[in-house]
Amino acid sequence: MNTTHLNILLTTIQNSVLKVVFVLSILSISTDKLYSQTGCGPNVPSLNVDLSSNPNGAWISPDTLRSGLCCGAVSPDRCIEFNVLLHPNAVGIIFTIFSGAIPPGALYYQLNCGTPTPIGTVLCLNGPGPHLITFCKPGNNNNQYQILSVSGPEIGPNVTVNDGCSALLTTSGFDTSSITWNSVYPGNFGDFNGSLSCTVGCASTIFTSQTGLPPYIDYQVCGLPFGGCTTVPFCDTMRVYYNPTLIVNFFPPNPTICFGDTSITISAIGSGGSPPYSYQWSTGDTTQTINVTAGTYWVILSDTSNCPPVQNTITVTQFTNVITAFAGNDTTICKDFLPISLTGQVTGVTTGTWSGGNGTFSPHVDSLNITYNPSPSELAQGYAYLILTTTNNGTCPLDQDTIRIDFVDFISTVLVSTTNVSCAGASDGEAYVDVLGGTQGPYNILFQINPPSSLNPITGLAPGNYSVLVTNVYGCDTLYSFTITEPLPLLPQVDTIYNVSCNGFNDGYASISVSGGTPPYTFNWNTTPNSFTSTNTNLAAGTYIVDVVDYNGCFTTIPVTITEPPLLISTISSITNVSCFGYNDGTATALVNGGTLPYSYSWNTIPMQTTATVTNLSSGNYILTITDTNGCVTSNAVEITQPQPITATMSSTNTSCFGFSDGTANINVIGGTQPYSYIWNTTPIQSSNSANGLIAGLYTVIIQDVNNCSYTDSVLITEPTPLTPLLINSSNVSCYGLSDGEANV
């Protein structure tokens, strides 16, 4: 047998995920064919198909001409046969035309000259075979044919995943749309489905590890076998093993070489992942423990999984100076000036910690530069001791230093004498400060104005509340407040406002009143023309300034704002046109903005409709009038359309002979809204615009468009009368026993 085999293995691995594996075999036509069945003639090409190595294999023939007859086929059919050998796990095949001209009409293939199966669909088989497949069709096409092996359902192997990694879980041989993935142990059904990228309708899914998972999870995979060779679901369980996060740390955690030493021993400590571990140091060493001098080192820790290794870095320091601590000089501070700021200093190391006090350290005790807020007991006793201790000393000796802080109060008496301003709004007030008693001088006096002033007395003060800060020699201070008064100010206010009723109108109104100052008052509105009374009318929207002057010439202004509602605007937000010609199911909805709520609606329908949405409309033009609560009016027009009526043209072909079923009917539809659906009263029902295989009779077709608008038409299919022989004349035998009778037809 002269046979050529071509095996191609396609494997793609992306991110440790197996994507595609299949085997493609191409065989030539056997030149010394042996016929295993009597269903094909000697001229029929016979091809051997070996798919026994892969239950999901694919086979493509060379270009081949069909010839001869099989399985009772008659000319002009031409046939080809295939001897197919399958893998034991295969449950069927799919036969297709891979290339070349496709023969017209329905295409079927057969197993052992049995029931025809449409090409491109699954043919269920039992056992590896060999199975004899035939395909017959008129024409002299030079085609390539493809046979795909259909596998039974299988699931992939168990997997192991480290924390922070992912793994691909796979299946084969299932109807993908029927597949479900669910965790079944530990916990309740589906507790760990959130770790899967897909749980329904997927042949593979990605498991992504999450912190805190159990040591392993069992997932149940269920689905229907591909190809429909059985309707019994297939279920199996796959296990995912989970390892904790791979971590590498160091011992000692903060290695330090004391002053005078030259090296230190450090070790890498691994945990999690899949032991045993391997080590790769930046020094080139591969042992767990190494001896190093001062510097920065890294180590890469790998485990036996396929997950990425982890890396950690450590710095080995060396002291080159004596370790010392200085908390600062003893100091005295006013209790009102707390908390106190302290600046600690260290040598040899760079960090330190504070202790010894009962108060609060901020931001924290491990900061050299801190603020300290003493406790009530420390304030009561008048002092506190704080200790600064060096930290990050490694195994080297630490150092400490203590500071004493004394807390004092401001004990002097402050007196302020004032002179108020002469007139409302003037700035001729004065103030003078005198400090009495105590031994904490000299004192610094600072008036809290802008800019601050140390003049005493201070002049040119406007009415208001003031404060003066008095500070003693220790920095303790007291803040004394005083007030400079004035006569009552001139104070206008708006009594009444009526805003504009509709956008663009000028029917606003406002009235003001005045208190303080000295009556009588005069008014001046900045309108055109000016108005000189407390009340003003016919105002458009805007802000107006009113000048108010009292009898003594004191002057002030007040703004008066007249508003208007937004412009009343309406739009048609949605339109639903009539669904079928002559119907009245159209709708329209208006969206209104602006104006003043609530709105009233008026549609020019019969009867009139008064809501934002109008219904039961036939085709035509409609007007909507909207009125707000202030009587402002706007309107909109809307057009409702309808589709054209459904009409159709029927054509038909009568049967060719009496009793035949080769009549046809075709209907061409226009109008309505495409697409159309068709129902012919044939048996079985035909659902296209053409009905075929008709016997003589009356047929009716119902057409519906996408809006369920209907149209019905009928057609009569006729047939010729049957052929009947006719006896024209005859003569009987003249005498008994003679043979002279005659008959003409």
Secondary structure as GFF3:
##gff-version 3
##sequence-region A 1 745
A	DSSP	beta_strand	8	9	.	.	.	ID=ss1
A	DSSP	beta_strand	13	14	.	.	.	ID=ss2
A	DSSP	beta_strand	17	18	.	.	.	ID=ss3
A	DSSP	beta_strand	23	25	.	.	.	ID=ss4
A	DSSP	beta_strand	46	51	.	.	.	ID=ss5
A	DSSP	beta_strand	58	60	.	.	.	ID=ss6
A	DSSP	beta_strand	64	65	.	.	.	ID=ss7
A	DSSP	beta_strand	77	86	.	.	.	ID=ss8
A	DSSP	beta_strand	90	99	.	.	.	ID=ss9
A	DSSP	beta_strand	108	111	.	.	.	ID=ss10
A	DSSP	beta_strand	117	118	.	.	.	ID=ss11
A	DSSP	beta_strand	122	124	.	.	.	ID=ss12
A	DSSP	beta_strand	131	138	.	.	.	ID=ss13
A	DSSP	beta_strand	142	151	.	.	.	ID=ss14
A	DSSP	beta_strand	154	155	.	.	.	ID=ss15
A	DSSP	beta_strand	159	162	.	.	.	ID=ss16
A	DSSP	beta_strand	166	172	.	.	.	ID=ss17
A	DSSP	three_ten_helix	176	178	.	.	.	ID=ss18
A	DSSP	beta_strand	180	185	.	.	.	ID=ss19
A	DSSP	three_ten_helix	193	195	.	.	.	ID=ss20
A	DSSP	beta_strand	204	208	.	.	.	ID=ss21
A	DSSP	beta_strand	216	223	.	.	.	ID=ss22
A	DSSP	three_ten_helix	226	228	.	.	.	ID=ss23
A	DSSP	beta_strand	234	243	.	.	.	ID=ss24
A	DSSP	beta_strand	247	251	.	.	.	ID=ss25
A	DSSP	beta_strand	256	257	.	.	.	ID=ss26
A	DSSP	beta_strand	264	271	.	.	.	ID=ss27
A	DSSP	beta_strand	278	281	.	.	.	ID=ss28
A	DSSP	beta_strand	289	292	.	.	.	ID=ss29
A	DSSP	beta_strand	295	302	.	.	.	ID=ss30
A	DSSP	beta_strand	310	318	.	.	.	ID=ss31
A	DSSP	beta_strand	324	326	.	.	.	ID=ss32
A	DSSP	beta_strand	331	334	.	.	.	ID=ss33
A	DSSP	three_ten_helix	335	337	.	.	.	ID=ss34
A	DSSP	beta_strand	340	343	.	.	.	ID=ss35
A	DSSP	beta_strand	345	347	.	.	.	ID=ss36
A	DSSP	beta_strand	351	355	.	.	.	ID=ss37
A	DSSP	beta_strand	360	362	.	.	.	ID=ss38
A	DSSP	beta_strand	369	373	.	.	.	ID=ss39
A	DSSP	alpha_helix	376	381	.	.	.	ID=ss40
A	DSSP	beta_strand	383	391	.	.	.	ID=ss41
A	DSSP	beta_strand	400	408	.	.	.	ID=ss42
A	DSSP	beta_strand	413	419	.	.	.	ID=ss43
A	DSSP	beta_strand	429	436	.	.	.	ID=ss44
A	DSSP	beta_strand	444	447	.	.	.	ID=ss45
A	DSSP	beta_strand	458	461	.	.	.	ID=ss46
A	DSSP	beta_strand	464	471	.	.	.	ID=ss47
A	DSSP	beta_strand	477	484	.	.	.	ID=ss48
A	DSSP	beta_strand	491	498	.	.	.	ID=ss49
A	DSSP	beta_strand	508	515	.	.	.	ID=ss50
A	DSSP	beta_strand	522	525	.	.	.	ID=ss51
A	DSSP	beta_strand	535	539	.	.	.	ID=ss52
A	DSSP	beta_strand	542	549	.	.	.	ID=ss53
A	DSSP	beta_strand	555	562	.	.	.	ID=ss54
A	DSSP	beta_strand	569	576	.	.	.	ID=ss55
A	DSSP	beta_strand	586	593	.	.	.	ID=ss56
A	DSSP	beta_strand	600	603	.	.	.	ID=ss57
A	DSSP	beta_strand	613	617	.	.	.	ID=ss58
A	DSSP	beta_strand	620	627	.	.	.	ID=ss59
A	DSSP	beta_strand	633	640	.	.	.	ID=ss60
A	DSSP	beta_strand	647	653	.	.	.	ID=ss61
A	DSSP	beta_strand	663	670	.	.	.	ID=ss62
A	DSSP	beta_strand	677	680	.	.	.	ID=ss63
A	DSSP	beta_strand	690	694	.	.	.	ID=ss64
A	DSSP	beta_strand	697	704	.	.	.	ID=ss65
A	DSSP	beta_strand	710	717	.	.	.	ID=ss66
A	DSSP	beta_strand	729	731	.	.	.	ID=ss67
A	DSSP	beta_strand	742	744	.	.	.	ID=ss68
###
